[in-house]
């Protein structure tokens, strides 16, 4: 591809990458910013709506308190309480029980007994309040301090109320408390009813209870419908367990809120979150209506089911919840992002045109330089680049011309360079052959000691065979030979011959060079080395301890590794013979590290002089005097470990001795 096209392509690429990055960054920033702002705005509206509903409930409470403060209410209650106070406790209970029986039996509201409660002065006062606010009230009635009704606007199911939950809540063991009785949907008024229960007091003592069942359907609907007109999501009034008290366009208590929100509602939390609802992601904000919480002096609750009410409150708090479609919230952000992309594409088009002409202008001198280079490559070594600009291309042309001058000089000495390379290859080959020769010499030097070991091990069986032959000759001379004695002597001599054969088998492989690597454990090589050197160690009262913690396979030239181990063990043996009289010990520990097998060979033979520590692996360095392999053992060992096995070997002193450590790499395919 031509340079001008490359430059054009690169500029277009980076422009598109930049455009994509900006779009992605803006999209992510915009997404987070829009969602955070939306959650914040919805939360503020949710809290405002909760506060508005709270004000409406407080307004109903104020109206009911006004009802309870009328003089006719106080007079009627004092008169009723005075009558019951004149009775004994038993007479009070029996009297109320009898009145309640008559009340339940008289089903007609026009019955004289019922009418006395519906048409007395207090009842007429309560009915007037109903007429002032039509459609607001259901029944309004008042009981005395003993729970008996003294006036009502309608026929109730019972006359006695002291046993009912709302009466007990408001009486509050004589301390008094306002109680909102969330009764659910009232069929009689076709609306949602809240019973406002107020303790009536005089001189700090409860003298009666007023209950006004208020239809708040209109009040709640105004809040919900007002928010629906904003066209910014939906507002719900929800109980703690998820039943929706009211929402736009649906009957009260007919649906439930998304179950994902229940934990937040039951925790009485104020907040917002993203919720998956009906295959749509929605932003939801929620806040409890404080008046429905257990506040000082105010209670809120109810009973799930009563005679004329359905789906009453089972002790739950009210919450306001606003839900808004997440996609609608992000619509404005997406439009802005699309505009950025369109502008970026137009910018990319003009950038491509500009890049094409810039690339053409930049590449012209480079093309000239390229043509010159091609001609020089065909042998025109006297040709030079003719570019006189002072920019980078001009500098390149000058460097190119200088390189040509140097090339001419270099070509003259090319043959000399080839000769030097050949000489170095030959020197390196000689060095490799030298290392091989030294290793062979070391092995030959070790053969003498090994042959000595073989001779020592053969001494005892040869002695036994000689004695057996002498015994046989003596039997022949004394004419005491029997077939049994011949068999026994023959069996004993064969046994000794087998022992000598085994000795040869243990040593013979050491003398043949390895032709290929073998996969085995380090422990296997150590044990074969032990078979070779154990008799020599035994003769010098040296104890050999082997501790193995590795079963990992490694690829090695077994004979070479045995040679290294023999060198190290022999060095330890000689140090022990020279410096230690009792408890001579050599310890071999095989362990593992990450990607390495580690073998430590330690003795208690006095250690290595610190002045010699840096030189012990040098060729021909020795502290033993002159010998056939003086100073080669450790050098050979280091060469084998590092060049043959790509491993490591080092030495250090330990308590009362020296320790040599071999580290061989573990090949992954053998693991």
TORTI-41825 format. One line per 2 residues: their letters; for each residue x, y, z of C-alpha. Coordinates in nm, 3 decimals, decimal comma, m for minus. Last residue first. Example, Ala and Ser with C-alpha at 12.3 -4.5 7.8 and 13.67 -1.06 7.14 Angstrom:
<vexzas>
SA) 1,367/m0,106/0,714; 1,230/m0,450/0,780 .
</vexzas>
This chain:
<vexzas>
XX) 0,489/m3,318/3,445; 0,706/m3,465/3,163 .
XX) 0,572/m3,226/2,896; 0,646/m2,930/3,125 .
XX) 1,022/m3,004/3,156; 1,137/m2,970/3,516 .
XX) 1,463/m2,776/3,548; 1,754/m2,926/3,748 .
XX) 1,890/m2,765/4,067; 2,200/m2,918/4,233 .
XX) 2,305/m2,800/4,580; 2,642/m2,880/4,742 .
XX) 2,664/m2,858/5,125; 2,979/m2,837/5,334 .
XX) 3,036/m2,926/5,700; 3,034/m2,847/6,072 .
XX) 2,711/m2,633/6,055; 2,662/m2,544/5,691 .
XX) 2,903/m2,416/5,429; 2,794/m2,325/5,078 .
XX) 2,817/m2,474/4,732; 2,651/m2,411/4,395 .
XX) 2,504/m2,598/4,101; 2,249/m2,481/3,844 .
XX) 2,066/m2,651/3,557; 2,065/m2,636/3,179 .
XX) 2,111/m3,019/3,180; 2,408/m3,067/2,947 .
XX) 2,565/m2,722/2,969; 2,491/m2,626/3,333 .
XX) 2,489/m2,962/3,513; 2,761/m3,125/3,299 .
XX) 2,995/m2,823/3,312; 2,946/m2,779/3,690 .
XX) 3,027/m3,146/3,754; 3,332/m3,131/3,526 .
XX) 3,464/m2,827/3,715; 3,389/m3,000/4,046 .
XX) 3,591/m3,308/3,953; 3,869/m3,139/3,749 .
XX) 4,095/m2,990/4,018; 4,336/m3,284/4,039 .
XX) 4,230/m3,553/3,793; 4,549/m3,757/3,778 .
XX) 4,663/m3,633/4,117; 4,859/m3,339/4,267 .
XX) 4,757/m3,203/4,611; 4,412/m3,220/4,764 .
XX) 4,317/m2,849/4,779; 4,236/m2,831/4,411 .
XX) 4,184/m2,583/4,125; 4,257/m2,752/3,793 .
XX) 3,942/m2,611/3,631; 3,749/m2,354/3,841 .
XX) 3,449/m2,483/4,039; 3,621/m2,446/4,377 .
XX) 3,736/m2,090/4,309; 3,485/m1,863/4,489 .
XX) 3,478/m2,083/4,802; 3,858/m2,107/4,840 .
XX) 3,902/m1,817/5,086; 3,592/m1,938/5,274 .
XX) 3,769/m2,269/5,346; 3,522/m2,545/5,268 .
XX) 3,337/m2,745/5,536; 3,451/m2,953/5,834 .
XX) 3,349/m3,301/5,723; 2,987/m3,300/5,846 .
XX) 2,842/m3,369/5,503; 2,573/m3,229/5,270 .
XX) 2,444/m3,328/4,925; 2,136/m3,116/4,832 .
XX) 1,915/m3,215/4,537; 1,657/m2,965/4,403 .
XX) 1,404/m3,037/4,128; 1,290/m2,712/3,966 .
XX) 0,974/m2,565/3,797; 0,851/m2,415/4,132 .
XX) 1,059/m2,584/4,400; 1,089/m2,954/4,474 .
XX) 1,292/m3,163/4,720; 1,564/m3,433/4,721 .
XX) 1,784/m3,442/5,034; 2,115/m3,636/5,039 .
XX) 2,293/m3,659/5,376; 2,654/m3,774/5,425 .
XX) 2,759/m3,873/5,778; 3,077/m3,959/5,971 .
XX) 2,988/m4,021/6,332; 3,350/m4,046/6,447 .
XX) 3,697/m3,956/6,318; 3,627/m3,650/6,105 .
XX) 3,875/m3,428/5,920; 4,059/m3,637/5,659 .
XX) 3,821/m3,932/5,618; 3,520/m3,695/5,623 .
XX) 3,673/m3,463/5,361; 3,759/m3,763/5,141 .
XX) 3,401/m3,895/5,165; 3,251/m3,552/5,087 .
XX) 3,466/m3,526/4,773; 3,366/m3,882/4,680 .
XX) 2,997/m3,792/4,727; 3,032/m3,484/4,501 .
XX) 3,223/m3,664/4,224; 2,994/m3,970/4,243 .
XX) 2,687/m3,743/4,211; 2,833/m3,571/3,904 .
XX) 2,923/m3,908/3,742; 2,572/m4,038/3,816 .
XX) 2,434/m3,732/3,632; 2,655/m3,808/3,332 .
XX) 2,549/m4,175/3,332; 2,176/m4,082/3,349 .
XX) 2,167/m3,834/3,063; 1,855/m3,660/3,194 .
XX) 1,484/m3,586/3,135; 1,298/m3,528/3,464 .
XX) 1,003/m3,709/3,624; 0,846/m3,572/3,944 .
XX) 0,832/m3,813/4,241; 0,981/m3,564/4,488 .
XX) 1,022/m3,560/4,867; 1,319/m3,799/4,902 .
XX) 1,552/m3,828/5,200; 1,873/m4,030/5,155 .
XX) 2,111/m4,091/5,448; 2,464/m4,231/5,388 .
XX) 2,661/m4,333/5,701; 3,041/m4,334/5,664 .
XX) 3,236/m4,605/5,848; 3,523/m4,598/5,594 .
XX) 3,457/m4,944/5,456; 3,083/m4,867/5,445 .
XX) 3,142/m4,565/5,223; 3,338/m4,777/4,976 .
XX) 3,067/m5,045/4,981; 2,792/m4,782/4,917 .
XX) 2,959/m4,626/4,612; 2,804/m4,811/4,320 .
XX) 2,467/m4,908/4,467; 2,433/m4,553/4,606 .
XX) 2,476/m4,409/4,255; 2,187/m4,627/4,138 .
XX) 1,976/m4,496/4,430; 2,062/m4,133/4,347 .
XX) 1,962/m4,184/3,982; 1,622/m4,326/4,085 .
XX) 1,568/m4,041/4,335; 1,613/m3,785/4,056 .
XX) 1,307/m3,937/3,891; 1,321/m4,078/3,540 .
XX) 1,284/m3,980/3,174; 1,590/m4,079/2,970 .
XX) 1,812/m3,866/2,749; 2,003/m4,020/2,465 .
XX) 2,341/m4,179/2,377; 2,484/m4,205/2,728 .
XX) 2,851/m4,314/2,740; 2,931/m4,674/2,848 .
XX) 3,159/m4,707/3,154; 2,885/m4,647/3,410 .
XX) 2,675/m4,925/3,261; 2,929/m5,186/3,390 .
XX) 2,917/m5,097/3,759; 2,601/m5,255/3,902 .
XX) 2,614/m5,540/3,649; 2,975/m5,621/3,756 .
XX) 2,867/m5,635/4,120; 2,576/m5,860/4,027 .
XX) 2,821/m6,097/3,859; 3,035/m6,107/4,178 .
XX) 2,725/m6,197/4,384; 2,630/m6,465/4,133 .
XX) 2,986/m6,609/4,163; 2,945/m6,619/4,542 .
XX) 2,620/m6,815/4,511; 2,778/m7,050/4,260 .
XX) 3,060/m7,121/4,513; 2,810/m7,203/4,789 .
XX) 2,605/m7,433/4,562; 2,915/m7,619/4,448 .
XX) 3,033/m7,677/4,806; 2,686/m7,800/4,904 .
XX) 2,648/m8,024/4,600; 2,996/m8,176/4,653 .
XX) 2,921/m8,233/5,022; 2,593/m8,409/4,934 .
XX) 2,754/m8,628/4,672; 3,007/m8,745/4,929 .
XX) 3,375/m8,675/4,972; 3,546/m8,830/5,274 .
XX) 3,835/m8,988/5,082; 4,080/m8,783/5,289 .
XX) 4,246/m8,648/4,974; 3,912/m8,591/4,802 .
XX) 3,766/m8,423/5,110; 4,076/m8,200/5,136 .
XX) 4,044/m8,103/4,769; 3,679/m8,004/4,826 .
XX) 3,766/m7,802/5,132; 4,040/m7,621/4,940 .
XX) 3,793/m7,541/4,659; 3,542/m7,404/4,909 .
XX) 3,809/m7,192/5,076; 3,904/m7,043/4,738 .
XX) 3,535/m6,969/4,661; 3,493/m6,796/5,001 .
XX) 3,806/m6,588/4,944; 3,685/m6,493/4,595 .
XX) 3,347/m6,390/4,750; 3,530/m6,164/5,006 .
XX) 3,777/m5,997/4,767; 3,520/m5,931/4,489 .
XX) 3,377/m5,626/4,667; 3,725/m5,478/4,712 .
XX) 3,815/m5,545/4,348; 3,493/m5,378/4,232 .
XX) 3,561/m5,074/4,451; 3,914/m5,051/4,316 .
XX) 3,772/m5,074/3,964; 3,549/m4,779/4,060 .
XX) 3,850/m4,580/4,181; 4,036/m4,646/3,860 .
XX) 3,728/m4,573/3,650; 3,695/m4,227/3,806 .
XX) 4,008/m4,113/3,625; 3,858/m4,242/3,300 .
XX) 3,541/m4,044/3,372; 3,740/m3,731/3,439 .
XX) 3,938/m3,781/3,120; 3,612/m3,819/2,926 .
XX) 3,475/m3,500/3,084; 3,799/m3,317/2,998 .
XX) 3,781/m3,445/2,641; 3,419/m3,330/2,602 .
XX) 3,509/m2,987/2,737; 3,802/m2,969/2,491 .
XX) 3,578/m3,076/2,203; 3,344/m2,787/2,288 .
XX) 3,638/m2,545/2,301; 3,767/m2,671/1,966 .
XX) 3,423/m2,615/1,811; 3,422/m2,258/1,946 .
XX) 3,765/m2,192/1,799; 3,655/m2,331/1,459 .
XX) 3,346/m2,110/1,460; 3,562/m1,810/1,552 .
XX) 3,796/m1,875/1,262; 3,508/m1,906/1,017 .
XX) 3,364/m1,573/1,134; 3,705/m1,404/1,092 .
XX) 3,734/m1,539/0,735; 3,390/m1,403/0,653 .
XX) 3,484/m1,062/0,789; 3,801/m1,052/0,577 .
XX) 3,593/m1,131/0,270; 3,360/m0,839/0,349 .
XX) 3,645/m0,590/0,389; 3,598/m0,406/0,057 .
XX) 3,217/m0,425/0,087; 3,238/m0,232/0,410 .
XX) 3,411/0,065/0,254; 3,150/0,084/m0,021 .
XX) 2,876/0,048/0,240; 3,019/0,336/0,442 .
XX) 2,979/0,568/0,147; 2,629/0,435/0,082 .
XX) 2,537/0,493/0,447; 2,639/0,856/0,412 .
XX) 2,405/0,893/0,114; 2,119/0,739/0,313 .
XX) 2,191/0,960/0,613; 2,168/1,264/0,385 .
XX) 1,842/1,133/0,236; 1,697/1,070/0,583 .
XX) 1,782/1,427/0,688; 1,601/1,553/0,378 .
XX) 1,302/1,332/0,464; 1,302/1,468/0,820 .
XX) 1,284/1,828/0,701; 1,559/2,046/0,552 .
XX) 1,486/1,969/0,186; 1,776/1,901/m0,056 .
XX) 1,680/1,563/m0,201; 1,917/1,418/m0,465 .
XX) 1,979/1,064/m0,336; 2,316/0,931/m0,459 .
XX) 2,426/0,685/m0,736; 2,782/0,550/m0,723 .
XX) 2,664/0,207/m0,608; 2,457/0,143/m0,924 .
XX) 2,438/m0,232/m0,859; 2,068/m0,325/m0,887 .
XX) 2,017/m0,238/m0,519; 2,143/0,112/m0,597 .
XX) 1,865/0,142/m0,858; 1,602/0,029/m0,603 .
XX) 1,734/0,276/m0,342; 1,703/0,565/m0,587 .
XX) 1,342/0,470/m0,661; 1,266/0,461/m0,287 .
XX) 1,421/0,804/m0,233; 1,200/0,948/m0,506 .
XX) 0,898/0,783/m0,344; 0,998/0,939/m0,012 .
XX) 1,018/1,280/m0,178; 0,655/1,244/m0,305 .
XX) 0,513/1,074/0,009; 0,455/1,388/0,214 .
XX) 0,258/1,576/m0,056; 0,045/1,272/m0,143 .
XX) m0,021/1,201/0,224; m0,131/1,562/0,281 .
XX) m0,368/1,541/m0,018; m0,527/1,216/0,106 .
XX) m0,537/1,333/0,470; m0,738/1,644/0,374 .
XX) m0,993/1,432/0,193; m1,012/1,186/0,483 .
XX) m1,051/1,468/0,737; m1,343/1,604/0,532 .
XX) m1,519/1,268/0,556; m1,432/1,221/0,925 .
XX) m1,583/1,563/1,014; m1,907/1,462/0,843 .
XX) m1,903/1,135/1,039; m1,835/1,321/1,366 .
XX) m2,130/1,557/1,312; m2,359/1,257/1,262 .
XX) m2,216/1,078/1,569; m2,257/1,385/1,793 .
XX) m2,619/1,423/1,675; m2,684/1,059/1,764 .
XX) m2,551/1,121/2,115; m2,781/1,421/2,160 .
XX) m3,083/1,213/2,058; m2,976/0,936/2,293 .
XX) m2,959/1,175/2,590; m3,308/1,306/2,523 .
XX) m3,456/0,954/2,513; m3,284/0,838/2,835 .
XX) m3,575/0,909/3,069; m3,820/0,759/2,820 .
XX) m3,610/0,442/2,809; m3,607/0,421/3,190 .
XX) m3,986/0,426/3,215; m4,093/0,616/3,525 .
XX) m4,242/0,478/3,849; m4,336/0,695/4,148 .
XX) m4,410/0,529/4,483; m4,582/0,691/4,782 .
XX) m4,587/0,475/5,093; m4,856/0,379/5,346 .
XX) m4,768/0,176/5,655; m4,911/m0,167/5,728 .
XX) m5,093/m0,300/6,036; m5,326/m0,540/5,859 .
XX) m5,506/m0,272/5,659; m5,850/m0,357/5,526 .
XX) m5,908/m0,548/5,207; m6,286/m0,522/5,211 .
XX) m6,524/m0,316/5,429; m6,887/m0,376/5,531 .
XX) m6,847/m0,652/5,791; m6,473/m0,620/5,850 .
XX) m6,164/m0,762/5,680; m5,786/m0,705/5,702 .
XX) m5,807/m0,507/6,028; m5,670/m0,162/6,078 .
XX) m5,356/0,042/6,103; m5,229/0,387/6,194 .
XX) m5,153/0,535/6,536; m5,091/0,894/6,644 .
XX) m4,983/1,032/6,985; m4,612/0,990/6,917 .
XX) m4,570/0,858/6,560; m4,613/0,495/6,457 .
XX) m4,586/0,546/6,083; m4,892/0,641/5,881 .
XX) m4,830/1,012/5,942; m4,484/0,976/5,794 .
XX) m4,601/0,874/5,447; m4,317/0,638/5,349 .
XX) m4,097/0,724/5,047; m4,031/0,553/4,716 .
XX) m3,861/0,626/4,383; m3,869/0,389/4,087 .
XX) m3,675/0,411/3,761; m3,809/0,150/3,526 .
XX) m3,654/m0,119/3,305; m3,919/m0,287/3,095 .
XX) m3,996/m0,657/3,055; m4,304/m0,615/3,280 .
XX) m4,103/m0,440/3,555; m3,723/m0,460/3,589 .
XX) m3,637/m0,216/3,869; m3,379/0,066/3,879 .
XX) m3,356/0,234/4,223; m3,478/0,521/4,439 .
XX) m3,479/0,622/4,805; m3,672/0,664/5,129 .
XX) m3,671/0,342/5,324; m3,935/0,204/5,563 .
XX) m3,745/m0,129/5,554; m4,066/m0,301/5,447 .
XX) m4,088/m0,067/5,151; m3,727/m0,126/5,044 .
XX) m3,761/m0,504/5,073; m4,092/m0,491/4,884 .
XX) m3,951/m0,313/4,578; m3,847/m0,625/4,387 .
XX) m4,208/m0,751/4,427; m4,334/m0,487/4,175 .
XX) m4,643/m0,318/4,327; m4,972/m0,501/4,366 .
XX) m5,313/m0,459/4,203; m5,685/m0,425/4,286 .
XX) m5,666/m0,232/4,614; m5,843/0,075/4,472 .
XX) m5,994/0,044/4,121; m5,767/0,127/3,824 .
XX) m5,721/0,435/3,599; m5,437/0,604/3,791 .
XX) m5,327/0,427/4,107; m5,470/0,378/4,456 .
XX) m5,417/0,160/4,761; m5,162/m0,059/4,579 .
XX) m5,094/m0,380/4,771; m4,717/m0,423/4,821 .
XX) m4,673/m0,547/5,177; m4,594/m0,194/5,303 .
XX) m4,910/m0,042/5,153; m4,887/0,155/4,830 .
XX) m5,005/0,491/4,700; m4,891/0,494/4,339 .
XX) m4,777/0,775/4,110; m4,709/0,708/3,743 .
XX) m4,444/0,840/3,503; m4,373/1,192/3,382 .
XX) m4,688/1,286/3,192; m4,753/1,577/3,435 .
XX) m5,125/1,498/3,408; m5,065/1,167/3,586 .
XX) m4,928/1,361/3,885; m5,253/1,551/3,928 .
XX) m5,447/1,227/3,886; m5,267/1,061/4,177 .
XX) m5,297/1,359/4,414; m5,661/1,430/4,324 .
XX) m5,742/1,060/4,348; m5,618/1,049/4,708 .
XX) m5,847/1,335/4,813; m6,145/1,204/4,616 .
XX) m6,116/0,855/4,762; m6,079/0,998/5,113 .
XX) m6,423/0,884/5,231; m6,416/0,959/5,603 .
XX) m6,545/0,725/5,874; m6,575/0,948/6,180 .
XX) m6,509/0,789/6,518; m6,541/0,980/6,841 .
XX) m6,431/0,822/7,171; m6,545/0,931/7,519 .
XX) m6,461/1,078/7,860; m6,084/1,044/7,848 .
XX) m5,920/1,235/8,134; m5,689/1,537/8,095 .
XX) m5,942/1,783/8,242; m6,191/1,676/7,979 .
XX) m6,089/1,447/7,696; m6,238/1,312/7,375 .
XX) m6,020/1,038/7,219; m6,024/1,064/6,840 .
XX) m6,074/0,786/6,583; m6,048/0,885/6,216 .
XX) m6,177/0,592/6,011; m6,032/0,600/5,662 .
XX) m6,261/0,493/5,381; m6,191/0,437/5,012 .
XX) m6,503/0,481/4,807; m6,832/0,337/4,695 .
XX) m7,007/0,496/4,995; m7,173/0,179/5,124 .
XX) m6,921/m0,052/4,956; m6,638/0,078/5,171 .
XX) m6,292/m0,007/5,031; m6,013/m0,040/5,288 .
XX) m6,059/0,009/5,661; m5,744/0,206/5,735 .
XX) m5,840/0,308/6,092; m5,639/0,619/6,170 .
XX) m5,592/0,641/6,548; m5,548/0,950/6,763 .
XX) m5,422/0,843/7,105; m5,552/0,849/7,463 .
XX) m5,368/0,779/7,788; m5,649/0,570/7,939 .
XX) m5,508/0,233/7,835; m5,465/0,354/7,474 .
XX) m5,830/0,466/7,434; m5,755/0,523/7,065 .
XX) m5,599/0,180/7,009; m5,862/0,007/7,221 .
XX) m6,145/0,169/7,020; m5,975/0,080/6,690 .
XX) m5,928/m0,285/6,794; m6,290/m0,342/6,907 .
XX) m6,374/m0,463/7,257; m6,496/m0,126/7,382 .
XX) m6,739/m0,103/7,091; m7,086/m0,190/7,226 .
XX) m7,377/m0,068/7,012; m7,322/m0,311/6,726 .
XX) m7,364/m0,334/6,346; m7,422/0,038/6,318 .
XX) m7,744/0,210/6,208; m7,654/0,562/6,098 .
XX) m7,557/0,910/6,214; m7,468/0,795/6,564 .
XX) m7,515/0,898/6,927; m7,451/0,748/7,275 .
XX) m7,266/0,434/7,163; m7,127/0,225/7,451 .
XX) m6,749/0,188/7,484; m6,725/0,256/7,860 .
XX) m6,577/0,604/7,814; m6,881/0,703/7,616 .
XX) m6,912/0,621/7,247; m6,952/0,870/6,961 .
XX) m7,063/0,811/6,604; m7,003/0,937/6,252 .
XX) m7,096/0,703/5,970; m6,970/0,771/5,617 .
XX) m6,838/1,117/5,571; m6,705/1,310/5,274 .
XX) m6,984/1,277/5,018; m7,156/1,593/5,140 .
XX) m6,945/1,822/5,365; m7,197/2,049/5,540 .
XX) m7,458/1,773/5,531; m7,235/1,532/5,719 .
XX) m7,167/1,797/5,981; m7,542/1,844/6,026 .
XX) m7,572/1,471/6,082; m7,330/1,495/6,377 .
XX) m7,536/1,771/6,538; m7,855/1,566/6,489 .
XX) m7,686/1,272/6,664; m7,589/1,494/6,958 .
XX) m7,943/1,631/6,994; m8,102/1,280/6,989 .
XX) m8,229/1,148/6,657; m8,016/0,845/6,568 .
XX) m7,962/0,710/6,920; m8,330/0,727/7,020 .
XX) m8,415/0,603/6,669; m8,254/0,269/6,746 .
XX) m8,485/0,204/7,041; m8,788/0,341/6,857 .
XX) m8,725/0,113/6,557; m8,687/0,333/6,252 .
XX) m8,337/0,199/6,179; m8,491/m0,146/6,133 .
XX) m8,269/m0,437/6,242; m8,370/m0,430/6,607 .
XX) m8,213/m0,759/6,726; m7,859/m0,621/6,715 .
XX) m7,950/m0,314/6,917; m8,151/m0,513/7,176 .
XX) m7,848/m0,736/7,233; m7,614/m0,434/7,257 .
XX) m7,839/m0,277/7,519; m7,832/m0,599/7,722 .
XX) m7,451/m0,621/7,706; m7,418/m0,257/7,800 .
XX) m7,635/m0,313/8,108; m7,461/m0,637/8,203 .
XX) m7,119/m0,471/8,186; m7,224/m0,165/8,383 .
XX) m7,420/m0,367/8,637; m7,111/m0,581/8,704 .
XX) m6,895/m0,274/8,747; m7,147/m0,119/8,985 .
XX) m7,371/0,155/8,856; m7,355/0,527/8,937 .
XX) m7,058/0,559/8,696; m7,283/0,444/8,415 .
XX) m7,522/0,738/8,463; m7,242/0,990/8,510 .
XX) m7,072/0,864/8,192; m7,389/0,928/7,989 .
XX) m7,435/1,284/8,126; m7,067/1,370/8,082 .
XX) m7,076/1,236/7,726; m7,383/1,433/7,624 .
XX) m7,250/1,758/7,772; m6,907/1,719/7,608 .
XX) m7,052/1,648/7,263; m7,310/1,927/7,288 .
XX) m7,027/2,169/7,373; m6,847/2,097/7,039 .
XX) m6,482/1,985/7,068; m6,525/1,643/6,906 .
XX) m6,641/1,785/6,573; m6,340/2,019/6,561 .
XX) m6,114/1,720/6,625; m6,274/1,547/6,327 .
XX) m6,206/1,845/6,102; m5,845/1,862/6,223 .
XX) m5,795/1,490/6,157; m5,929/1,526/5,805 .
XX) m5,679/1,809/5,752; m5,399/1,592/5,896 .
XX) m5,485/1,325/5,640; m5,465/1,585/5,360 .
XX) m5,133/1,715/5,495; m4,992/1,360/5,496 .
XX) m5,107/1,316/5,138; m4,913/1,631/5,044 .
XX) m4,603/1,514/5,235; m4,605/1,182/5,053 .
XX) m4,643/1,367/4,722; m4,350/1,594/4,806 .
XX) m4,135/1,293/4,904; m4,219/1,121/4,576 .
XX) m4,153/1,439/4,377; m3,810/1,476/4,539 .
XX) m3,736/1,109/4,477; m3,841/1,140/4,114 .
XX) m3,602/1,434/4,066; m3,308/1,254/4,231 .
XX) m3,370/0,934/4,040; m3,396/1,129/3,716 .
XX) m3,077/1,321/3,792; m2,891/0,997/3,864 .
XX) m3,035/0,828/3,553; m2,949/1,127/3,333 .
XX) m2,596/1,156/3,470; m2,522/0,784/3,447 .
XX) m2,651/0,760/3,091; m2,491/1,089/2,986 .
XX) m2,153/0,980/3,118; m2,182/0,642/2,948 .
XX) m2,308/0,794/2,622; m2,051/1,073/2,639 .
XX) m1,770/0,821/2,689; m1,904/0,598/2,411 .
XX) m1,952/0,889/2,171; m1,610/1,031/2,252 .
XX) m1,453/0,688/2,209; m1,636/0,624/1,882 .
XX) m1,534/0,962/1,743; m1,175/0,911/1,854 .
XX) m1,167/0,564/1,700; m1,326/0,702/1,381 .
XX) m1,069/0,983/1,365; m0,791/0,737/1,446 .
XX) m0,894/0,513/1,160; m0,952/0,796/0,912 .
XX) m0,608/0,941/0,992; m0,445/0,598/0,962 .
XX) m0,620/0,522/0,632; m0,517/0,856/0,479 .
XX) m0,157/0,809/0,597; m0,154/0,456/0,456 .
XX) m0,301/0,577/0,129; m0,028/0,840/0,097 .
XX) 0,233/0,579/0,185; 0,133/0,344/m0,093 .
X) 0,000/0,000/0,000 .
</vexzas>
